[in-house]
């Protein structure tokens, strides 16, 4: 008996406790555990009927014996003699000791230890403390341990809501869960065991005959016994983060309570839309889709759909495409133009959309092509970006350099771009892989006026004792500052969300101009049409960009408001090509439109705040200069220090009465002449930025 454990070890021992992962509104997403799924519960939260049912079937003398029962031991000895083996006769206290402090072998010495320890435990703890420990320790079948998880597993209820009939059934399980569990046995067997419990409760005076009959006649509604998980891709994304921070052991057995950023309503909406829309795209050889929804101000993940069906094994549905690098297509052009607008170009700059071939030493000649194969001639930067013209984007990248675009992308949140030697001019067309989550972060940076948010998936983590281990603190929509904020407040002075983690990596004025371009339906209409699914009715604040990889393996749509970034991808996990029809506004865009429309359905249109030192001027879209007579006028935004000084010449647009040729071909502006080929484009840029040898800082 020298090696007898101390009774105090009962309270000091570390009991494996399941980790719970919840959405932001407290809805359980998943329970993580290793071997034992257990959630402790205080005795005060366990209904009296639940306690009495257990006592009736396991240890009717519980409140009167000193830890062991002479009567029980006598019965067990008689049985042992008859059957020739050592059996039970254990009280609740003995069972607790046996399950927690002793080894499971059946020997006389161990039985004596059990009795001695039971007496010591009774001297150290009161009866309710012992009963609480027992009800939290006892197995109820499979990986279910403790009465709280048993109530959830078998009836999908909290223990406090169990009926007498349900309590009686659960009380009968610990003796032999595999025999009596309704999940593994005939219901006749489990109900017969339930009646035994009710009968003993009646005999011991715990319930009346009427209560007994009523419970026996109650039709039990069992929960479906299966592994429940909501938002599986997101849950395992969070689980991996938790294991990095706290270790696998803590996550599987430490009883963490994890409140995540996920909004299950948005998640369910996105999952269903992806499933429905991808099903309709089967004929276009599209088998999968993914979605990320972020709050651009806080970086919180509101939804993450990693595939159309996590449980589709044949299609590798468990692969989370939202965090797998894929080609972003033209959706990445915003990074290229963000750098260009930060370093001299304006939304009115004229870029020539015409055939061009780039000769790079050591590489094959590169001839970019527009999606449909045609050319548009001279375009403003606004039109080039809004219409997603490839050739102008490549010309801009060729002028500023791949390295600068890469660095801008890294600042905006891309981690997959590392060595500039691995990329060429196709980078602006999607030649560098990016995850959908990081692409959403890039757009969140623009939506957040140039402040790159940190991606957040966890709001709060507490341990099994209730101690807060981490908590995400950031101003939310109920904050007084937000309630008092005016839509006309300067973005550079606005204090909303000032405490959110993140870094200012882009001039807020540049971010505003990009947003203004991407929400300009008239600017994109020549290529996409005026009534495309890129338009969300009654919400002209929505900015959006599409992208398709040149090999037709990836199609994306990313759009945003001040409250949401919605990024959508469609394609195939095996990287096979889609039909050419599955692109532009026919692939990912319908999914994007349905999600964004649902998110904004009950919200009013919200104007974008105008940053300081940003001015709007009338321009001539044919020349990129200030407006003049004879040229159609359009309003355009400029950085104060980069606004045009000269107007166009009306003579350029007036036809000479004696020259029909001039009527049909008015004298071009200097800009129009210059942009006839790529070499002159380079010369133009060199001239334009001769005085800007040092690019302005981006933050």
C-alpha positions in Angstrom: 0.0 0.0 0.0 3.1 2.3 0.0 2.5 3.4 -3.6 -1.1 4.3 -3.0 -2.0 7.6 -4.8 -3.1 10.6 -2.7 -6.9 11.5 -2.8 -5.8 15.1 -3.6 -4.7 13.8 -7.0 -8.4 13.7 -8.0 -8.6 17.5 -8.0 -5.1 18.1 -9.2 -5.0 15.7 -12.1 -5.3 17.1 -15.6 -8.4 15.7 -17.2 -8.6 15.7 -21.0 -11.2 18.3 -22.0 -12.4 18.9 -25.5 -11.8 22.2 -27.3 -14.8 24.0 -28.7 -14.7 26.2 -31.8 -17.5 28.7 -32.2 -18.5 31.2 -34.8 -18.6 34.9 -33.9 -22.2 34.5 -32.6 -21.5 31.6 -30.3 -22.7 28.8 -32.6 -20.7 25.6 -32.2 -18.7 24.8 -35.3 -16.7 21.8 -34.1 -15.4 20.0 -31.0 -11.8 18.9 -31.1 -10.6 16.0 -28.9 -8.1 13.2 -29.0 -9.6 10.1 -27.4 -12.1 11.5 -25.0 -14.7 14.1 -25.9 -15.4 15.7 -22.6 -16.8 19.1 -21.4 -16.9 19.5 -17.6 -20.0 20.7 -15.9 -20.6 21.9 -12.3 -22.9 19.8 -10.1 -25.2 22.9 -9.7 -25.9 22.7 -13.4 -26.8 19.1 -13.4 -30.5 18.5 -12.8 -31.6 16.5 -9.7 -33.2 13.8 -11.8 -30.0 13.2 -13.7 -28.1 12.8 -10.4 -30.7 10.6 -8.8 -31.0 8.4 -11.9 -27.2 7.7 -11.7 -27.3 7.1 -8.0 -30.3 4.7 -8.3 -28.7 2.4 -10.9 -25.1 2.7 -9.7 -25.1 3.2 -6.0 -28.3 3.6 -4.1 -26.5 3.9 -0.8 -24.2 6.7 -2.1 -25.3 9.3 0.5 -25.0 6.9 3.4 -21.8 4.7 2.9 -18.3 5.8 3.8 -16.9 5.0 0.4 -17.6 1.3 0.1 -20.7 -0.8 0.7 -20.6 -3.9 2.8 -23.8 -5.1 1.2 -22.4 -4.5 -2.3 -19.1 -6.3 -1.5 -21.1 -9.2 0.0 -23.2 -9.6 -3.2 -20.1 -9.4 -5.3 -18.3 -12.1 -3.3 -21.2 -14.5 -3.6 -21.2 -13.9 -7.4 -17.4 -14.3 -7.5 -17.6 -17.7 -5.8 -20.4 -18.9 -8.1 -18.7 -17.7 -11.3 -15.1 -18.1 -10.3 -13.9 -14.6 -11.1 -13.4 -11.2 -9.5 -16.3 -8.8 -10.2 -17.8 -5.5 -9.2 -19.7 -4.4 -6.2 -18.1 -0.9 -6.5 -19.7 2.3 -5.2 -19.7 5.5 -7.2 -16.7 6.6 -5.1 -14.8 3.3 -5.9 -15.6 3.6 -9.6 -14.2 7.2 -9.6 -11.0 6.0 -7.9 -10.7 3.0 -10.2 -11.2 5.1 -13.3 -8.8 7.9 -12.4 -6.2 6.9 -9.8 -5.7 3.1 -10.3 -4.7 0.7 -13.1 -7.5 -1.4 -14.6 -6.2 -4.9 -13.7 -8.6 -7.1 -11.7 -6.6 -8.3 -8.7 -7.4 -8.6 -5.0 -4.6 -6.1 -4.1 -6.0 -3.5 -6.5 -9.5 -4.1 -5.1 -8.1 -3.4 -1.6 -6.4 -0.3 -2.8 -9.6 0.8 -4.3 -11.5 0.5 -1.0 -8.8 2.2 1.0 -8.6 5.1 -1.5 -12.4 5.4 -1.6 -12.5 5.9 2.2 -9.8 8.5 2.0 -11.6 10.3 -0.9 -14.8 10.4 1.2 -12.9 12.0 4.0 -11.4 14.7 1.8 -14.4 15.5 -0.5 -18.1 15.9 0.2 -20.6 13.8 -1.6 -21.6 16.4 -4.2 -17.9 17.0 -5.1 -17.5 13.2 -5.6 -20.6 12.9 -7.7 -19.6 15.9 -9.8 -16.2 14.3 -10.5 -17.8 11.0 -11.3 -20.4 12.4 -13.7 -17.7 14.3 -15.5 -15.4 11.3 -15.8 -17.6 8.4 -16.6 -17.7 7.0 -20.2 -21.0 7.0 -22.1 -20.0 5.3 -25.2 -17.3 5.8 -27.9 -15.4 8.9 -27.3 -18.2 10.5 -25.3 -17.1 11.1 -21.7 -19.0 13.0 -19.0 -22.7 13.7 -18.7 -22.6 17.1 -20.6 -21.2 15.6 -23.8 -23.6 12.6 -23.4 -26.6 14.9 -23.4 -25.2 16.6 -26.5 -24.3 13.3 -28.3 -27.5 11.4 -27.7 -30.1 14.1 -27.5 -28.5 17.2 -28.9 -29.3 19.0 -25.6 -27.6 20.8 -22.8 -27.6 18.6 -19.7 -29.8 21.1 -17.9 -32.6 20.5 -20.4 -32.8 16.7 -20.1 -36.1 15.1 -19.3 -36.5 12.4 -16.7 -36.8 9.8 -19.5 -33.6 11.0 -21.1 -31.8 11.2 -17.8 -32.8 7.6 -17.0 -31.5 6.3 -20.4 -28.2 8.1 -20.0 -27.8 6.8 -16.4 -28.0 3.3 -17.7 -25.1 3.6 -20.2 -21.9 3.6 -18.1 -22.3 0.0 -17.0 -21.8 -1.2 -20.6 -22.1 1.6 -23.2 -21.6 -0.8 -26.2 -24.5 -2.9 -24.9 -27.0 -0.3 -23.9 -26.2 2.7 -26.2 -29.0 3.4 -28.7 -26.2 4.2 -31.2 -24.8 0.7 -31.1 -27.6 -1.6 -29.9 -31.2 -2.5 -30.5 -33.4 0.2 -29.1 -35.3 -2.5 -27.2 -32.2 -3.2 -25.2 -31.5 0.5 -24.4 -35.2 1.1 -23.5 -35.3 -2.0 -21.2 -32.2 -0.6 -19.4 -34.0 2.8 -19.1 -37.0 1.1 -17.5 -34.7 -0.6 -15.0 -33.3 2.8 -14.0 -36.8 4.3 -13.7 -38.0 1.3 -11.6 -35.1 1.7 -9.2 -35.8 5.4 -8.9 -39.3 4.6 -8.0 -38.3 1.9 -5.5 -35.8 4.3 -3.8 -38.5 7.0 -3.6 -36.8 9.4 -6.0 -39.9 9.7 -8.3 -43.6 8.8 -8.0 -45.3 6.0 -9.9 -47.0 8.6 -12.1 -43.7 10.1 -13.0 -42.3 6.7 -13.7 -45.1 5.8 -16.1 -45.0 9.2 -17.8 -41.3 8.8 -18.5 -41.7 5.2 -19.7 -44.3 6.4 -22.2 -42.2 9.4 -23.4 -41.1 8.9 -27.0 -37.4 9.7 -27.1 -36.0 11.7 -30.0 -32.3 10.7 -30.5 -29.8 13.0 -32.2 -28.2 11.6 -35.3 -25.0 10.0 -34.1 -22.3 11.4 -36.4 -19.4 13.7 -36.4 -20.8 17.2 -36.8 -18.7 20.0 -38.3 -19.7 23.3 -39.7 -17.5 25.3 -42.1 -14.9 22.5 -42.2 -12.2 24.2 -44.2 -12.3 27.2 -41.9 -12.4 25.0 -38.8 -9.2 23.1 -39.8 -7.6 26.4 -40.8 -8.2 27.7 -37.3 -7.1 24.4 -35.7 -3.8 24.6 -37.4 -3.3 28.1 -36.2 -4.2 27.1 -32.6 -1.7 24.2 -32.8 1.0 26.6 -33.9 0.3 28.8 -30.9 -0.6 26.4 -28.1 0.6 22.9 -29.3 -1.4 20.0 -30.4 -1.8 18.5 -26.9 -3.4 21.7 -25.6 -5.8 21.9 -28.6 -6.9 18.3 -28.4 -7.1 18.0 -24.6 -6.9 21.4 -23.0 -10.5 22.4 -23.1 -10.0 25.7 -25.0 -13.1 27.8 -25.9 -12.4 29.5 -29.2 -14.6 32.2 -30.6 -13.8 32.7 -34.2 -14.4 35.6 -36.7 -16.7 33.4 -38.9 -20.3 34.4 -39.4 -22.1 31.1 -39.9 -25.0 32.8 -41.7 -22.6 34.2 -44.3 -20.7 30.9 -44.4 -23.9 28.9 -45.1 -25.0 31.3 -47.7 -21.6 31.1 -49.5 -21.5 27.3 -49.3 -24.9 26.9 -50.8 -24.3 29.4 -53.6 -21.0 27.8 -54.5 -22.6 24.3 -54.5 -25.5 25.4 -56.7 -23.6 27.5 -59.2 -20.7 25.0 -59.7 -23.3 22.3 -60.4 -24.7 24.5 -63.2 -21.2 24.9 -64.6 -20.5 21.2 -65.1 -21.0 21.4 -68.8 -18.2 24.0 -69.0 -15.8 21.6 -67.3 -16.0 23.4 -64.0 -16.0 21.1 -60.9 -15.0 23.3 -58.0 -15.3 26.7 -56.4 -14.0 28.6 -53.4 -14.9 31.8 -51.6 -13.4 34.1 -49.0 -15.3 36.9 -47.4 -13.4 39.5 -45.3 -14.1 42.6 -43.3 -11.6 44.9 -44.9 -11.4 47.2 -41.9 -10.5 44.5 -39.4 -9.2 41.7 -41.6 -11.6 39.3 -40.0 -12.6 36.2 -42.1 -16.4 36.1 -42.2 -16.6 33.1 -44.5 -14.2 30.6 -46.0 -15.4 28.0 -48.5 -12.5 25.9 -49.6 -14.4 23.7 -52.1 -17.9 23.0 -53.2 -18.1 20.0 -50.9 -15.6 19.2 -48.2 -16.8 15.6 -47.9 -16.5 14.8 -51.6 -13.5 12.5 -51.4 -13.4 11.7 -55.1 -13.0 15.4 -56.0 -10.5 16.1 -53.2 -13.1 18.2 -51.5 -11.1 18.4 -48.3 -8.4 20.4 -50.1 -8.8 24.1 -49.1 -8.4 26.0 -52.4 -8.9 29.3 -50.5 -5.3 28.9 -49.1 -3.7 27.1 -52.1 -1.7 29.3 -54.5 -3.4 29.6 -57.9 -3.0 32.0 -60.8 -5.1 35.2 -60.2 -5.5 36.3 -63.8 -6.2 40.0 -64.4 -7.5 40.4 -60.9 -3.9 41.1 -59.9 -3.6 44.2 -62.1 -4.7 46.3 -59.2 -1.2 45.8 -57.7 0.5 46.9 -60.9 -1.7 50.0 -61.2 -1.4 50.8 -57.5 2.4 51.2 -58.0 2.0 53.2 -61.2 -0.6 55.6 -59.7 1.8 56.0 -56.7 4.7 56.9 -59.0 3.5 59.4 -61.6 0.7 58.0 -63.7 -2.8 59.3 -63.3 -6.2 57.8 -64.1 -6.2 60.1 -67.2 -2.9 58.9 -68.6 -3.3 57.8 -72.1 -2.0 54.2 -72.8 -2.1 52.7 -76.3 -3.8 49.4 -76.6 -2.0 48.1 -79.7 0.2 45.1 -80.7 3.6 45.0 -79.1 6.4 42.6 -78.6 8.9 42.8 -75.8 12.4 41.4 -76.3 14.0 40.4 -73.0 17.6 39.2 -73.0 17.8 35.5 -72.5 14.1 35.0 -73.0 11.8 34.4 -75.9 10.1 37.5 -77.3 6.9 38.2 -75.4 3.8 39.4 -77.2 0.9 40.0 -74.8 -2.7 39.6 -76.1 -6.0 40.9 -74.9 -8.6 38.4 -73.8 -10.7 38.6 -77.0 -7.7 39.1 -79.2 -8.5 42.7 -80.4 -7.1 46.2 -79.7 -8.7 49.4 -78.6 -6.1 52.0 -79.4 -5.6 55.0 -77.1 -7.2 54.5 -73.7 -7.1 56.3 -70.4 -5.6 54.4 -67.6 -9.1 54.4 -66.1 -10.5 52.6 -69.1 -7.6 50.2 -69.4 -8.0 49.0 -65.8 -11.9 49.1 -65.8 -12.0 47.1 -69.1 -9.2 44.9 -68.0 -7.1 45.4 -71.1 -4.0 43.2 -71.0 -1.6 45.1 -73.3 -1.8 48.4 -71.5 -1.1 46.6 -68.2 1.9 44.9 -69.6 3.3 48.2 -71.0 2.9 49.8 -67.6 4.7 46.9 -65.9 7.5 47.0 -68.5 8.0 50.7 -67.7 8.2 50.3 -63.9 9.7 46.8 -63.6 8.6 43.5 -62.3 10.5 44.0 -59.0 8.5 47.1 -58.1 5.2 45.3 -58.7 6.4 42.4 -56.6 7.4 44.7 -53.8 4.0 46.5 -53.9 2.2 43.1 -53.9 4.2 42.0 -50.9 3.3 45.2 -49.1 -0.3 44.6 -49.9 -0.2 41.1 -48.4 1.1 38.6 -50.9 3.6 36.2 -49.4 3.9 33.8 -52.4 6.0 36.2 -54.5 9.6 35.8 -53.5 12.4 35.8 -56.2 12.0 38.4 -59.0 14.0 36.1 -61.3 11.0 33.7 -61.3 8.6 36.2 -62.9 8.3 38.2 -66.1 6.0 40.7 -67.7 3.1 38.2 -67.4 3.0 38.9 -63.7 0.4 41.6 -64.2 -1.8 39.1 -66.1 -1.7 36.6 -63.3 1.7 34.9 -64.0 2.5 34.7 -60.2 0.5 32.3 -58.0 -1.5 33.9 -55.1 -3.9 32.3 -52.6 -7.5 33.5 -52.7 -7.2 34.6 -49.1 -4.2 36.8 -49.8 -5.8 38.2 -52.9 -8.8 39.1 -50.8 -6.3 40.8 -48.5 -4.9 42.8 -51.4 -8.3 44.2 -52.2 -9.0 44.7 -48.5 -6.0 47.0 -48.5 -7.5 49.1 -51.2 -10.9 49.1 -49.6 -9.3 50.1 -46.3 -7.7 53.2 -47.9 -4.3 51.7 -48.2 -4.0 50.2 -44.7 -3.2 46.5 -45.1 -5.2 44.6 -42.4 -3.9 41.6 -40.7 -5.9 38.5 -41.5 -7.8 37.5 -38.3 -9.7 34.3 -37.7 -9.9 34.2 -33.9 -11.7 36.6 -31.7 -11.1 35.1 -28.3 -9.5 32.0 -26.7 -10.1 31.0 -23.1 -8.7 27.9 -21.3 -10.7 25.4 -19.3 -10.5 27.6 -16.2 -11.9 30.6 -18.0 -8.6 32.5 -18.3 -8.4 34.6 -21.5 -5.4 33.5 -23.4 -5.9 35.9 -26.3 -8.5 38.3 -27.5 -8.8 40.4 -30.7 -9.4 44.0 -29.8 -10.4 46.3 -32.6 -13.1 48.9 -33.0 -16.4 47.3 -34.0 -19.5 48.8 -35.7 -21.2 49.6 -32.3 -18.3 51.8 -31.3 -19.4 55.5 -30.7 -16.8 56.8 -33.1 -18.4 54.9 -35.9 -21.9 55.9 -35.0 -20.9 59.5 -35.0 -18.8 59.4 -38.2 -20.0 61.2 -41.2 -19.7 59.8 -44.7 -17.9 63.0 -45.7 -15.2 62.7 -43.0 -11.7 62.7 -44.5 -10.4 59.2 -44.8 -7.0 60.4 -43.6 -8.4 61.7 -40.4 -11.1 59.1 -39.8 -10.6 57.4 -36.4 -12.8 54.4 -37.3 -10.9 51.2 -36.7 -7.7 53.0 -35.9 -6.8 50.3 -33.3 -7.1 47.4 -35.8 -3.8 45.7 -36.5 -2.3 46.6 -39.9 0.1 48.8 -41.8 -0.4 51.7 -44.1 1.2 50.6 -47.4 -0.6 52.7 -50.0 -1.5 56.3 -50.3 -5.2 56.5 -49.4 -5.7 58.8 -52.4 -4.4 56.1 -54.7 -6.6 53.5 -53.0 -9.6 55.8 -53.5 -8.8 56.3 -57.3 -8.5 52.5 -57.8 -11.8 52.0 -56.0 -13.4 54.8 -58.1 -12.2 53.0 -61.3 -13.3 49.6 -60.3 -16.8 50.8 -59.4 -17.2 52.8 -62.6 -19.7 50.8 -64.6 -19.6 53.2 -67.6 -15.8 52.8 -67.9 -16.0 49.0 -68.0 -19.2 48.8 -70.1 -17.4 48.7 -73.5 -16.0 45.4 -72.6 -18.4 43.9 -70.1 -21.7 45.6 -71.1 -23.8 48.0 -69.0 -25.9 45.4 -67.4 -23.4 42.7 -66.4 -23.4 40.8 -63.1 -20.6 43.0 -62.0 -23.4 45.5 -61.1 -25.2 45.2 -57.8 -28.4 47.1 -58.2 -28.8 50.1 -55.8 -25.2 49.8 -54.7 -23.0 51.8 -57.0 -20.3 51.9 -54.3 -19.4 48.3 -55.1 -15.9 48.0 -56.7 -15.1 44.8 -58.6 -12.5 43.1 -60.8 -12.4 39.9 -62.7 -9.5 37.6 -63.7 -8.9 34.6 -65.9 -5.7 32.7 -66.2 -4.4 32.5 -69.8 -4.7 28.7 -69.7 -8.3 28.9 -68.6 -7.5 26.9 -65.4 -8.6 29.7 -63.0 -11.4 32.2 -63.1 -11.9 34.8 -60.4 -14.0 37.7 -59.3 -13.1 40.0 -56.4 -15.2 42.9 -55.3 -15.6 45.0 -52.2 -17.4 47.7 -50.3 -16.2 49.4 -47.1 -17.7 46.5 -45.1 -17.0 43.4 -47.2 -14.5 41.9 -49.6 -15.8 38.9 -51.5 -13.3 36.9 -53.5 -14.5 34.0 -55.6 -12.5 31.3 -57.6 -13.8 28.6 -59.9 -11.8 25.9 -61.6 -10.7 22.3 -61.1 -8.6 20.7 -58.5 -6.8 18.6 -61.1 -5.8 21.8 -62.9 -7.6 20.8 -66.1 -8.9 23.6 -68.4 -12.4 25.0 -68.3 -14.4 25.9 -71.3 -13.6 29.3 -72.7 -17.2 30.3 -71.9 -16.4 29.8 -68.2 -14.6 33.1 -67.8 -15.2 36.9 -67.6 -18.7 37.4 -66.2 -20.0 33.9 -66.7 -17.8 31.9 -64.3 -17.0 33.2 -60.9 -19.1 36.4 -61.3 -22.5 34.9 -60.8 -21.4 33.4 -57.5 -19.8 36.7 -56.5 -22.9 38.7 -57.4 -25.3 36.5 -55.4 -23.1 36.6 -52.3 -22.5 40.4 -52.5 -26.1 41.1 -53.3 -27.3 39.1 -50.3 -24.8 40.8 -48.0 -26.0 44.2 -49.1 -29.7 43.5 -49.4 -30.6 45.2 -46.2 -28.0 47.9 -46.3 -28.2 51.4 -47.8 -25.6 52.5 -50.3 -22.6 54.0 -48.5 -20.5 56.7 -50.2 -16.7 56.4 -50.1 -15.0 59.1 -48.1 -12.8 61.4 -50.2 -9.2 61.8 -48.9 -7.6 65.2 -48.5 -5.3 66.5 -51.2 -7.3 64.8 -53.9 -9.0 66.9 -56.6 -11.5 66.3 -59.3 -11.0 68.1 -62.6 -12.7 68.1 -66.1 -10.4 66.3 -68.6 -10.4 65.4 -72.3 -10.4 61.6 -72.3 -8.8 61.5 -75.8 -5.7 63.3 -74.7 -5.5 62.9 -71.0 -5.1 66.7 -70.6 -7.5 69.3 -69.0 -10.6 69.7 -71.1 -11.1 72.1 -73.9 -13.8 72.9 -76.4 -14.5 70.3 -79.1 -13.5 67.4 -76.8 -16.0 65.5 -74.8 -15.5 66.3 -71.1 -15.2 63.7 -68.3 -14.4 64.4 -64.6 -11.4 62.7 -63.2 -9.6 62.4 -59.8 -6.0 63.5 -59.4 -3.5 63.6 -56.6 -3.0 67.3 -55.9 0.7 67.2 -56.8 0.1 65.2 -60.0 -2.9 67.1 -61.6 -2.5 68.2 -65.3 -1.5 71.7 -66.0 -2.3 72.1 -69.7 -5.5 71.8 -71.6 -6.0 70.2 -75.0 -6.0 72.3 -78.1 -9.5 72.7 -79.7 -7.8 72.8 -83.1 -6.9 69.2 -82.7 -10.6 68.4 -83.0 -11.8 70.9 -85.6 -12.0 69.6 -89.1 -10.5 71.8 -91.9 -13.4 72.5 -94.3 -10.9 72.1 -97.2 -9.6 68.7 -96.0 -11.9 65.7 -95.8 -8.9 63.7 -94.6 -8.6 65.9 -91.5 -12.3 65.6 -90.9 -11.9 61.9 -90.7 -8.5 62.0 -89.0 -8.1 65.1 -86.8 -4.6 66.0 -85.8 -3.7 63.8 -82.8 -2.4 65.2 -79.6 1.2 64.7 -78.6 0.1 61.9 -76.3 -1.8 60.1 -79.1 1.2 60.2 -81.4 3.5 59.0 -78.8 1.5 55.9 -77.9 1.7 54.3 -81.3 4.3 51.8 -80.2 6.0 50.5 -77.0 9.3 52.3 -77.6 7.6 55.7 -77.7 5.6 54.7 -74.7 8.8 54.2 -72.8 10.1 57.6 -74.1 6.9 59.2 -72.9 7.2 57.8 -69.4 10.9 58.8 -69.2 9.9 62.4 -70.2 7.0 62.5 -67.9 9.0 61.4 -64.9 12.3 63.0 -65.6 11.8 65.1 -62.5 10.6 62.2 -60.4 13.8 60.2 -60.1 12.8 59.3 -56.6 9.4 57.6 -56.4 7.2 59.0 -53.7 7.0 56.6 -50.7 3.9 54.4 -50.7 3.1 54.9 -47.0 
